[in-house]
C-alpha cells in the first residue's frame, strides 16, 4: 500500500489528522510568508530575544526585508544557496529570514566548524557569497559580506515571481557514508507541515521556545521556526554558551520559556540533575535517540500536566516524520519501548522488506518516508540522491535505513538500523565518513569505527586501526588530526592500534572481532582506582571519576581526553555548583578541562543565586526598602521633587481608543504590579514599604486637553507634563504613579505617565507596557486579566537583605583593590550644588555604524556599553588632557531570572576606572575597557551605597566618578491594541543634578540616538561640543579596529536643549 501525502502507514488507513491536512496551507506554505503574517497582525509582539535584546515581529521583518534587498542587489535570488556563518544571535535570525525573502535558501554554518567542513559547503552550494563577520570563515573566490553591509540596502528586493513551499528553504548537513558530509535540501513545506497546526505539537502566540541546538542541525530549525510560525517568541541561548546546561536552562525558564526540544540524552541528564526545571514547561519535545522510559516516568509522575512528545525523523524528512504524545502507560515498566507514533501531517510511511515489498502489520521492515517534508535531494550529489530517494507505486520515498514495526494500536515502534549508521548523544554518524577522514592520515593503513557503550548512558566512538610502519600513533596526534577535519561529536575518544584488522570469511573487516579490541582499549583507559591517599580524600575528584567512570583519573588529567562528552560537561557543572555553591559554566569546563583548573575557578566564582522566595501575604504587610529604593527615598528627603528622582513617560496612541477601557486597564496594571501601589512610611528608625490593596490604590486617569492648534506630540507632551515636575510625590501617602490622557483628535491620543524612580527603572517600562496592552485587549473583550504572579518587589527587598552580607564578603575585596587609589575628578566643578538647568546635545549613528562599533566590542569579548565607555573615556582624556578617567555605568541589578518581569527599581551603579584613555592604541584601550567592565559586572551585586558606606570615598562630588555612560533599552513602539499603534515621545527633564551623562538610545532601524546631557553650570557649550566631536572620532577609531570596512560614524544633528 503506497503512502501519499495523506499520511498513510502501511497496513492502516489514513488517520483523520492526515485526511484533514491534505488541503491548502491556510497561512501560506513558505516560512517568510507565515512570519510576515504575524508582523501584520501582532507587530509589537516579541519575536526574538537573547538576553536583554528583544526584536518585535515588525522589527524582525523590517530588518529581514532590508537584508533581502541588499542580498538581491548582489544577485541573490531563487535557486541560490547562501551560506551564513554567524554566531547564534538576533542578527543571525534576521539574515536567515532575509535570505528566504529573496527566494533563496540558507545554509546555517557553525563558526566553529573545521575548514574542511566549510569547504564542503562552498563546493556544494556554488554560492555567490558568504555572510560572515569573521574574515577567517571564508575562502578565496567567495565574496564575504558582513552583517553591517547588509543593513544599508533598500527596504526589500523587487517583487519575486510566484514561489511555493516546495522550493528549498535550507540545507541540513549530515554524516555521509562516502566520507563526505551530505547536504539534505529541505523545502519550506517540510518545516510548516510539522510546526503549524499539528495537534501533537500545540503552538500559539503564547509559546516561548528556547533555541539552543547547534546551528547546522534540523533541531535548530525546529527551535527557531516553531515559535515564529505561530506568533510566539524564540528565546536564543546566549551566544557565549557552547551548549545548554542546568544554569542556562534555569535562566531561560526564568525569562518565560515554556517550550523545549531536547535530545533524549540531554533530557536524561536534566531529569537526573535538575528535574524541577520541567515544572514550568508546558511542551517538551524529545528524540534523536531511544527515549528512556524510567526518566520519562520520573518526570511525568512529578509533573503530570507536562505534554511530553517523542519525535522521530531523519533530516531528509525535515524535523519530524512521526510524533507520539507519551502516556503514563507507555512508560509503566522500566524496559518499555516508547512508541515513535504516527506520521505528522502531509507525511507518509511505508514499511518494506529487503525487496521493497510491504510487510504485514507487526513485522519489522525498513521505514520509508514520503510527503511534503521530503528533502528535494542531496546538494550536488546526484548519485547519493538516486540511491536514497526511490519511487514506489508512483510516490517518491526516502529510504531511512531505520527498522520499525506497527503495534496493535497502529503506532510505529523503532527497531534499530539496517546498516552501520548510529547515533552518539543525538548526532547521526556514518562510520564510513569518520573512517575515510582518519585513513587520510599518511601513517594509517586501515581502520574501522564502532560505537561503544561500556557504561549505561555513556556512548562513545572508538577507532581500531593499523599503521604502515607498525608503530602506534599517540592519542594526542590522532585527536589533533581528527579535530581539524571532523565535528567534535565525530572524533573518537577510544583508539586501539593493532598489527592488522581482523577479517571475516568474506575478507571484510569482522565487526564481531573488532568489538573486544575496542573494549579492551576503553577499559585500559579507565584503569584501576587510584591508591594515592590525597586523591582518595578529594571528594570533587571522586565525583568526577564516578561521573566519567574513570577510577584512575588524576586531578591534572584532561577530562575530555579521559572520555568526557558534552553531556558529561553538563552533569559536571551541575554537580560542581551543588557541591561548591559557586557558578561555573559548560564553557569553563571546555576551556579549563581539568579537575584542578575547575576547582580553582570555583574558588573564585560568583555564588550560585538561589530563587527569590515569595511571601504568602502580599497586601498590607511591611517590608524593608531595598538599597536601590533607599537611595531614591533619601534623595527625595533631601531634594524633594528633584527631576532626577522621577520618570516622565509619554506615548502617542494612533487609532480608535476607548478611554473607559483604558482606565480599567490602568487599574489592572496597578493590581498586577505591587510596586505601583506601594507607599513608603517612616516607622521608628527606618522607612518601610507597604503594599496597598488595589481598591485603596486606585490611580486616576486624568482626561486633559491641550492648547488649541498644538499638533506636535513632543511639544504637547512637554505642556501636559509641565506641572508634574513641580509636584513632588508624597511617598508616605501617595502611590508612585500618575496618569493623564490628552485627546488630540478622534483617533489620536497622548498618554502621559509620571512615576517615581523608587518604584520604576528603564527595564520596567517594557514590562509595564506589555501588561498595559494585554490588559486593554482583555478588557475590550470583557475579560479580567490575571493578578500578580511570581515574586513581588517586596519579596526581592527581603531577599536582598538576607543575601547582602554574603555578597559583600564576596565582592568587597575586589572593590577595595579596584578603588584603592581614587582618580581625581576630570570635569571642572559645577557652579552650584543641587539641581541646575539641563542641556543636551544629540548625535545620530546609523544601524551600520552601530553594528560596526558593537561588533568591535564583541570581538574583544565585551558588551556594547564597553565600546561606548571606551569612546567616552577617549573623548574625556583628549578633551581634558588626562591619561586616566573613572566612569560610571549601570547594571540591570536583576540577579535572578525570577525578577525579569517585576516592575521596580533594581539598577545598581558600577564604577569603571580606566587608565590610558588618552594615548593607548584603540585595540589595547578596548581590551582594557572590556576587562574592566566585565570585572565590574561580575562584582555588581553589592549595592553601590554599601560600597560608599564601607569604602568611604570623598563626598564633595559624586563618589569616584562624575560621568555616566549608559546604553538604554530601545524606546517602545508598535501595536498597543488592535488598530492602535504606540510610539514613544521623549520628555527631557528640565533640570538635573548630574554633571555629565552619555546615553545611547537604540532606534527601530538599529541605529542609536546618542544623547549627551549636562548641567548648565558645568562645562560650557564650546567644550561640550568639542567633547562630543572627540567622542565621535573615538567611535570611528574603535569601530574600525580590526574591521577596516567599518563605516565612519557621523553626527547627523547637534541640538542644544
N, C-alpha and C positions, 0 to 999 in steps of 0.2 A: 504494500500500500504506500503510495507516494505521499509525502508530506509537503504541502504547498504553504502559501503564506497564511492560511487559516490556522496555523499552529497545531498541526495534527501530530500524533505519536503513533508509530506502527502498532497496530492491534487494537487501538481505541479510537473512538470518534472524536472529531474536533471538540474542544471544550467550548462552553458558552463564551468564555473570555476571548478565545481565539476568533469565534464567529463574529463577535461584536467589534473586533479590531481589523476587519477586512476593508472598511470604508476609508474615506479620505482622512488625512491628519487634520484635525479640527483647527489647530492653531498654526499650521504650516509644517512642512517636513524638512526645513533647513534650520540649523541651530541659530544663526543670526536673525532669522525671521521671528522665531519664538521669543528670543531675548528682547528684540526691538518692540514686540507687543507689550511686554511689561514696562518698557521705558515709556510707552504711551499711556498705559492705564495706571501705573503706580510709579511715576518718575522719581518721586522723592524717596522711595523705599531703598534701603541699603542693599546693594547688590554684592559688593565685595568688601571684606575687611581684613586687615592684617595689623595686629597690634592696635594702635590708636587710629590708624589710617582707615578711612571709610570712603567708599565711592558709591554714589547712588546709581540707579538704573539709567537715569538721564545722563549723568556724567560718564558712565561706562560706555554707553552707545555713542555719545558725542565724541569722546576721545577715540573710540574704535573707528568711527567714520573718518576722523581726521587722519588717522594712521592708514586707513584703507586708501584715502586719497593720495597720500604720499607714496604708498606702495604701487598704486595704479600708475602714478606718474613715472615710476621706474620700470613699467612694463609688466607688472604682476597682474594676472587675471585668471579666468577659468582655465583649468588644465595644469596650472603650475603647482609646484610643491615648494613651500617656503620653510626652510629650517629656522628655528628660533632657539637661540642659546642664551637664555636669561635666567637668573635665579627665580625661585618662587617669589612672586611679588604682584602687586596691583598692576605694575607696568606689563608684566608677562601676560596677564589676563586680557588687558586692552589690546595688546599686539595680536594675540591668538584670535580674538573676535574681529579685529581689523582684517586679518588675513582672510577669514571666512567671508567677510563683507565684500572682498574683491572677487569672490567666486573661486579663489584658490584653496588649497588645503595646507595645513600646517604640519610640521614635524617638530614636536617639543623635544629638545635635546637637553640632557643633563650637563650643566657646565663642568661636572667632574668626570665626564666620560674620557677614556683614554683616546689618544689621537687616531688609532686605527679604527675605533668605533665611529668617530666623527667622519672619517674618510669614507666609510661605508655609506653614510647619509649623503655626502656630497656626490659620490659616484652614482648612487641610486636615483636621486631626485633630479640630477642635472639642473640644479637650481640657478635662478637668475641672481640671487643674492642671499646673504645670511644676515639675520637680525641678531646682533650681539653687541654688548658693551665692552667686552674683553677682546682686544685685537688678537690675542693668542688662540681664540676659538676658531678662527678661520684658516684658510689656506690660500696660497697664490692662485689667482684666476677666479676666485669667488668674491665679488664685491661685498664688503662688510658695511652694514648700515646700523648706526647706533640709534637707541631709543629716542634720544633728543632730536635726531634728524627727522624722525617720523611725525613729530608733533607739530611741525610747522607747515604741513601740507594743506591743501584745500579741505573743505569740510567733509567731503565724501567723494568717491570716484564717480565717474559718469555712469548713468543707468546701465545695468547689465542686461544682456539677453535673458530670457526666461530660463532659470535653472531649477532643478528639482532636487529632492533629497537623496536621489540615487547617486549623485555626484560625490566625489571624495571630500571628506571633512578633515581627516588627519591620518597619520601613519603611526602604527604601533610596531616597534622593533622587538622581535622575539628571537630566541636562540634558534640557530639553524643547524641541521644535521650535516650539512656540507662543509661546516667550518666558517660560514659567512652568515651574519645575522639576517633574518628575513623581515622585510617591512610590509606588514599587513595593512592594506589601504582600506580604511573604514569609511563607509558612507554616512551622511548626515542622519538618514533614517535609522541606522543602527543604534545611535545614541537615543534618538527621540522615542523609538518604539519601546525602549526599555524604561525610560525615565519619565514619560508623560502619560498619565492615565493608566498605569499598570497597577491593578488592585493590590498586588502583594507589596508594592513599594509606594505607600501613600505619601506624596509630597505636596506641599502647598506653600503659599506665601509666608506661612509661619515657620517653615523649615529653616533651620540654621545648620548647614552641613560643613563639617571640618574637611579641609583639603590638606592631606599630609602625605599622600602616596608619592612615589618617585615620578618625576615629570614625564618620562617617556612611556609610562605604563598605561594600560587601559583603566586601571584604578584611578589615575589622575583625571581622566575624562568623566568617570562616574562621580567623583567628589566635586569637580568643578561645575559640570553642567546639570547635575541633579537639582541643586537649588536654583540655578539661573534659568532653567527651562520651566520653573514653576513659581517664579516671583519671589523666591526665598533669598537667603543670604549665604554666600560662600565665605567661610572663615578660613583664611590661609594660615597655615603653620608659619611661625616666624622664620625668616629666610636663613638665619644663622644656625638653626637647629637641623642637624643632619637627619633626624628621624623623630618619630613620635615617642615620647616617654611618659611616665606617670605624671610628672610635674607639668609637662606641656599639655597633656590631656586635661588635667585639673584646671589649668588656666583657660583652656578653650571652653570647657563646660561652664566655667565662671563667666565667660563672655556671652553665654547663651546658646552654645552648641547643643543641639538636641538630636542630631542625626549623624551616624558614623558608618564608615566602611572599614573593616579590619580584616587582615588575613587571619586565617584560623590560628596560626602560630602566635601572632601578636595578641589576638583575643585571649588565648590561653594564658599568656604572660600577664595581661592586665587583670584577668579573672583571678589569678593567683595573688598578684601583688597589691591590687587596689580595686577590689570589686565594688566598693561603694561608689565609684565614679559612674557606674551604669545606672544609678538611681535617678539621675536627671536626664537620661537619654530615653527618647521615645521610639526611635527607629534605629536598629543596629543590623547592618548587613555584614555577613561573614562569608568566607570562601577562600578560593585559591588552593585549598588542600582539604583533606578529610577533616570534618568538624569533630571535635572531642565531645562525646556525649556527657562525660562527667562535668566538664567545665560549663557546658550549656545548662545542664540541670542545676548546678550550683547557682548560676546567675538567675535563671528563671524562678527558682524557688525563692530567692530573695526579692526579686522584682517581677512579680507575675504580670504586671501591666506592660512590660517591655515587649515590643514587637521585634523578634529576632528572626532574620531571614537568612537561609542558606542559599547562596547564589553560585551557580556553576556556569562556566563557559570559557572557551579559548578566545584569545584576542581576535581570531579570524571571524568570530561571531559577535564582536563588539559588546564588551562589558559582561552581559549575562546571556546565556542560552535558556537556562531553566532557573526557576526560583521555588523556594518552599518556605512557608511560614512555619517555623519549628513549634511543635506542640509538646506539652509535657510527656505525652505518651511516646513521642519519638525518642526520648532520652531516659526512659524509665529504668533501663538497665545500662550499666557502665559499658557494656560491649555493644550497645545498639549502634547500628549504622544509620546515620541521619540521611533521609532521602534528599536527593538534589531536585526533586519536584517535577513540575510541569513546565512546558515551554512558555516563555514570555510572549506577549502579543506579537503577531505577524511573524512567527517563527515556527519552523517545522523540524521534527526529529524523525529519524529513521534508524532502526537497529538492524544491522545486517551481519551475515556470516562472512567467512573468508571469500566467498564467491560473489558477494554483493547481493545475496538473496535475503529477503526479510526473515527474521527469526520469530518463533512463536512467543507469545506473552510468557514471561517467566524465564526465558532462555537468555543467556548472555550473548550480546552481539556488539559490534563496533558502533559507536554513536556517530551518525551523520547528521549534519545540520543544514537547514535551508531557510529562506525567508529574507526579510528586509535588512536584517543585521549582518548578512554575509559580506565579508570583505570582497572588493572587486578583484582582488588577487594580490600577489606579492610584487612590490615595486621593483621593476627592472629585473624580474626573474621569471620569464615565461615557462621555463622547464619545471620549476618547483610549483608554479601555479597550476600547470596542467596535471601534475601528479596529485596535488592535494584537493583540487576542486574538480568534481566529476558530475556528470549528468546522469540521473536515474529517472526513468519514466517521464522524461521531458522537463525535469526540475533540477536546477543546479544545486549541488550539495558540497559541503566541506567535510572531508574525512578527518575527524578529530584524532583518531588513534586511541581514544578512550573507549573502554569497555563498560557496558552497563546492561541493566535489565529492568523490565517493568514489573512491579509487585502487584498484589491483588487489588490495590486501590488505584492502579494506573499511575503510580508515582515512579519516576525514574530513580534508579539507585546505581551508584558508581562501583565498578569492579576492577579498577586498575587500568594498565596500559597494554596495548597490542605491540608496542615497540620499546626501545630503550629509554625514551624520554621520561624524565621525572621532575619533581619539584623539590627545592630546598628552601624552606621558610617562605613559600609562596612564589618563588621565582622559577619560571619554567626553564629547564636546562636540557639542551640536546647534548649528550656526551660527545657526539661527533664533532661539535664546534669546539669544545674545550680541547679535545684530543688533537684536532687539526692545528690549533694555535700553538699548543705546547710542543708538538712534534716539529714545529718550525725552528726550535732551538737547535743550533748546529751540533750539539753533543748528544741529543736524544735520538735513539734509533727507533724505538717503538713505544707505544703507551696506550693505556686503557683507563677510562674514568668510570667510577661507580659511586653510588650513594651508600653511605653507611649510617646506621643509627644504633650505636652501641649503648647509648643511654636514652631512655624513653623521652621523646620530645626534643632530642638534640641531633637532628640530621646534619650530616656534613659530607663534603666532597673529597674523594680520595683518588689519587693518581698512582698507578703501578706502571713503572717504566724501566726500560733498559737503555744503556748508553753505548755509543760506538766504541769507546775505549774501555768499557767495563768498569769504569770508576764512577761512583755515585756523585751527583751534584749536591751542593749544600741546599738545605731547605730555603735559606735566605735568598740564594741565587735563583732558585726556581720561582719563589714567590715574587721577586722583583721582576723577572721576565714575564710572568703571568699578569701582573698588575698593570704593566704597560699596554696590555692588549685586551684584557678581559675585565668585565664588571666585577666588583668585589664579591658578589654572590656566586660567581662562576669560577673563582680562584680556589683550587683545592687547599684544604688545611692539613691533609694527611698525604705524605709522599712515601713510596716504597720502591727502592731500587732492586731489580732482580737481574740475574745474568741474561735470562731470556723470558719472554712472556709465555705462560702455559697455553698450549694449544689443544683443541679437541680433535676428535676423529676426522672432521672435515678440513682441518688445517686452519680453522679460525680460532681467535682467542677464546679460551674456555672461561666464561663468566663464573662458573661454579668454583673453579680452582683459583680464580683471582681473589675472591672474597676473603678467604682466610689470610692471604698475604697482606691485604689492606688492613684487616682487623688486627693482625699482629703488630703492624706499624702504629696503628692508633693506640693499641694497648701499651706498647713500649713508650709512646709519648707520655701517656698518663703515669706509668711507673708506680712504684710502691710509695706509700705515705712516708713523709719525711720523719726523721728521728731527731732533728735539731730541736732542743728544748725551747729555744727562743721562738721558733716558728710555731711550736705547739701551743705556746702561751699567747699567740696573736689571734684574737677572735675574728678580726676582719679578714685576715688571710685565710683562716679556716672557712669563713663564709664563702669566699671566692673559690676556694678549692672545691667545696661541695657543689657550688653552682656550676662550675665547669667540669666537674668530675675528673679533676687532675690532682691527685693527692700529693704529688711531689712539687707542685708549683711553688716557686720562690717569690718572695715579695718584690724582687727586682726583675722578674720574668715579664716578657711582653704577653699580655693576656690573649691577644689575638693570634700570636704565633702558637700559643698553647691551645688554640681551637675555639676561642670565644667568637660568637656571632653577634650580629647587630641586635638580635633579641636578647642575647645574654647581657649586652650592654644596658638594655632597658631594665632588666631584672637587677643588675648590679647597682645601677643608680638608685633604684627604689630601696634596696636593702641598705645601701650605704647611708642614704639620707635618714632612714629609720634608725640605724644604729648611732649615727653621729649627731643627728638633728641639725645638719648643715646641708646647704644646697650644693649639688654638682649637677652637671648635665651629661647627656649622652655624648655631646661634642667633647666634653672634658675627657671622657673615657677613651675616645678615639685619638685624642691629642696626647694624653699622658701615658696610657697603655700599661702601666704597672701599678701594683698594689701600693708600693711605696709612694709613687707620684700622686696617686689618688688620696692617700692618707694626708699628704702634705697640703693638697688642695682643700680637703675637708677641714683641716685645722683653721685655715684662713677664710673659709667660705661663709657666706651670709647664712643666718639661721633660717631653717625651714619655717615658713609663715603658716601658722595654724589658722583654721577657719574662724570667721568672726561669729561669736555666739549671739543668738537672737534672744533678747529678753522676752519673757512671757507677757509682760504688761507694757503696753505702748503709751496709752494716753494718761496724763496726769502725774506720772512718776518722774522724779527728778534724776538728772544725770549730770556728771561734771562736764564742763566745756572741754573740747579738745584744745590742744595747744594752738592750732591754727585759729580757732574761734577766739581764744583768749587774746591773740594779737589784735584782732579787729574790735573785740569788746573794749580793750584798754584804749585803742586808738579812738573809739567813739567817746570814751570818757574824757580824753584829753583834747580832742579836736572834734567836737560834736558837729555832725553834718559835713565833714570833710568829703570832697568829691572822690578821693581815692578809696573811701570806705564803702562805696555803693557801685552798683552796676546799672546802667541805663540801657535798655534794650528797646528797639523799635522794629516792627515788621510791616511791610506793605502787603496787604492781602487783596489780591485782584480776583474777582469772581463773586457770585451770589453768596452772601454771608448772612446767616441767621444770628442776630446778636443775642437773642434769648438762649439759643442753644450754646453759643459761645460762652455765655455767663455760666450756664450749668456745667460746661466742660471745665471752666476755670476752677469751679469748686471741686470737681473730680480730681484735678491736678493737685490741689491743696490737700485733699484727702489721701491721695496716692503717695505724696512725698512729705513725710512728717516734718522735715526741716523747715518747710514753708508755713507751718502752723506751730512754731516753737517760739516761746518767749524766754528771756534771759533775766533771771531775778537774782538780786543780791540777797544772800542768806548768811548772816553772821560774818564770816570772814571771806567767803568766796562766792562768785556768781555760779549759778546753776542753770541748766536748760530744762524747760518743762514743755512737753508736747501737749497742745490743747486738743480737746475733742473737735472734730470737724465742724460741728454745729456752732461752737464758740469761736471758730477761727474763720468765719466767712469773709472772703475778700471781695470788696465791692468793685464791680467793673463799671467805672465811671464812663458815661457817654458824654463826649465833648464835641464841639465843632471848632474848626479852625477859622482863621481870618478869611474874609471874602477874597477870592482871587488867588489864594495861596495853593498852587497845584504842585509845588516842588516838595516831594516827600522828605528830603533832607532838611529843608527849612521848616517844614511843618513839624517834624519830629523835634526839632530844637525848640520851637514855640510851645508845643504841647507839654513838653517835659521840663520847661524852664523853671517853674516854681518848685518842682521836686528837689532841685539842687539846694534850695533854700529851706527845705523842711526836713530836719533830722528825724530819723526813726527813734521812737521811744521803745527801746528794746525790751524794757521790763513789762510793757503793757501792749505793745503793738507787734503783730507778726511782721516778718521781714519782706513782705510783698505788697506792691501796689499795682493797679492796672487801670488803663484807660483805653477807650476805643473811640477813634475820631472818624466820622463818616466824611469821606472826601467826595464820593459820588455814589450812585445807586449800587454799583458793583465794585467799589474801591473803598477800602478802609485802612486806617493806620492803627495798629495795635502797639501800645507802649507799656512797658513793664519797668518798675523801679524795684530793685532787690538789693538788700544789704548783703555785703560780702560775708558777713558772719554765717550766712546760710547758703552761699552760692559761689561757684567758681566757673571758669570757662568751660570745663568738661561738662558741667551740669546743664549748660544751655541746650545741647543736643538732646539730653535725656528729657529735659523739660518740654521741648517742642515735640518730641516723639510722643510723649504722654498726652500733651495737649491735643495734637492732631488726632490721635487714636480715640481720645475721649469725645472730641467733637463728632467724629464719624460714628461712634457708637450712639451718641445722643440723637443724632439725626434719624436713626432707625429705631429709636426707643429703647436702646439697651443701656443699662447702667454699668460702667466699667468696673473692673476689679479694684479692690482696695490695696493697701500696702502688702508687699511680699518681700521676703529676704530681710537682711539686716537694715535697721534704720541708722541715721546719723548718730543718734544717742547710743546705739549699740557699739558703733565704731569708737565713740569717745571713751566708753568704759573699757573697751578692748585696748585702746591706745594707752590708757593709764596703767593697765596691767602689764603691758609689754615694754613700757618706756625704760625701765631700769636695765633690762637685758639689752635693748637696742643701744642705749648709751654706753654700756660696758663694751659692746662690740665695736662701736664706731668712734667713740671719743678719742682713742689713741691715734686713729688716722687723722682726725681734725686737729689734734694738738700738733702733730708733725707738720701738717699742711699749712697751718696758720700761725706757726710759732714766730714768724717774722712778718707782721702786717706790712703791706705795701703802703706808701704814703698816697694820699688822695691825688688823682690825676687832674680832676676838674678844679677850677677856682671856686672858692666858697661862694654860695649864693648871697644875695644882698640882704636877705631877711630869713627868719625862721618861719615855720608853719607853711601854709599854702601860698602860692603865687599864681598869677595868670599862666595858663598853659599855652605853649606854642608848638606847632607841628610842621614838619617837612615830610612830604610823601614822595617816594620813588617807586617806580614800576619795574618789575622784572618779568620777562615773558616766560612761558612754560618751558621752552627750550633752554633758556638761560638758567632757570631754577633747576632743571634736570641736570645740567652740566655741573652746577655748584654742589648740589646734594649728592650727585654721583661721585664727585671728588671726595666728599666726606665718607661716603660708603666704601670707596676703595681703600681708604685709610682705616676703615673699621669703626666709623662713628656715625651718630645720628645727624640729621640736618642742622640741628642747633649748633653742633660743633663747628660747622663751616661758617655759620653766622657769627659765632663767638670769635673765631679766628679773624674774620674780616673786620669786625668792630674793634678787636684788640689791635690789629694792624693800623686801623684808622686813628685810634686814640694815640698809639705810640708815635706815629709820624706827625700828627697834628700838634701834639703837646711835647714832642721830642723827649719821650721817656722810653726806656728799654723794656720795662715790665709794667703790667697792669693787673688789677684784680677786678674781675667781672662777676656779676650775679646773673643767675638764671633760675629756673624753677623745675621741680619735678611734679608730676601729677599727684603724688602723695597718696596713691591708692595701692597699697602694697599687697592686696589680695583681690582676686577676681570677683569675689562676692560684693565688692564695693563699686564695681563698674557702673551699676545702674542707680546708685544712690545720689540724690541731689544733696549738695552740701559743699562746704569749703574744705578742701583737702590739700591745696597747693602748699608745697614747702620750698622756701628759697634755698639755693645751693650757691656756694662760694667757689669760683673757678679762678685761682691765681695763675697767671701765665707769664713766663719770662721770655725774653727775646722777641717780643711782638714787633718791634721797630725794624730789626735787622735780619732776623732769621730768614733763610730761603723758604719759599712758600710750602714746599713739601715737608720740611722739618717743622715749620710752625703748625701745620695742620696735624702732623703726627703728635706734637706736644699737646695741642689743644684737645685732640681726641682722647689721649691718655688721661689728661686732667679731668675732662668731662665724664668719661667712663668711671674713673675712680670716685668722683663726687657722687655720681648717681648710684654707685654701688654702696655708698655710705650715706644715703639720703633719707633714711627713715627717721633718724633723730630730729625732732623739731628744731627749727632754726633758733627759736627763742631759748631753747635749752642750751644750745651751743653758746649763745651770747651770755647766758647766766653763768655757765661753768668756765668759759674761757675769758670772760670779762674784757673784751676789746675796748679801745677808746670809744666814747659815745658822743663826741662833739659833732660827728657826721654819722650817716648810716654805717652800721658796723661793717668793716672790711671793704666794702665796695660802694660806689656811688652810681654805677652804670649797670642797667639791667638789659639783658638780651634774651628775647623770648620768641619762639615760633608758635603762634597761636593755632587753634583749630580753624578750619575753613568756616567762614560765615554761613549759617544755614540758608538753604534756598531749595525750592522745589514745590511740590504739591502739598498743601496743608490738608485739603479735603477734596472730594470730587468737584472739579470745576473751580477750585480756589487755589491760586498759586501764591506762594510766600516768598518774599525777598527781604533780606536783612537791610535795614537802614542804619548806618552807623551814627551814633550820637556822641561826639567827643566831649569829655568833661570840660568845664570852663576853667578849672583850677587844678593844681597838683602840688604835692609836696615832694615828688620825685625830682631828682636833679637831672637825670638823663635816662632815656629808655629807647631801645630799638625793638620794635615789634614787627614780625613778618606775618601778614595775614594771607593764607593761601586763597586763591581765587578759583572759580569753577573751571577755568581753562588750564589750570595747573601752574599759573604764574603766581607771583607774590606782589602784594602791596606792602612796601617797606616803610613803616611809619617811624620817624624819629621825633619823639616828644621831649620837651624840656620846660623848665621854669623860665618865666620871662626875665627874672632877675639873676639868672645863671649865665651861661655862655652867651655872647652876643650873636646877632644874626649873621654877621660875616663869618665868625668862627664856626657857627653851626652849619652854614652852607659849605664851607671848606671841609669840615669833618665828614659830612655826608658824601661829598665828592671823593674824598680819600677812601672812605669805606667802599664806595662804588668801585674804585680802582682795585682795591684789595679783593673784592668779589670776583672781578675779572681774572686777576692773578691766580687766585685759589682755584677757580673753575677750570683754568687752563692747565693746572699742574697735572702732569701725566695724561693729559687729554688735549692735545694740541688742536683738535677740531671743535673745542667748546666755543660756543658763540659768546661774544662780549656782552656784558650786562649793561643795559642803558637805563638812564633815568629819563622816563618819558615826561614826567611833570614834577615840578617842585612847587609846593604851595605853602604859604605861611598862614596859620590859623589865627 
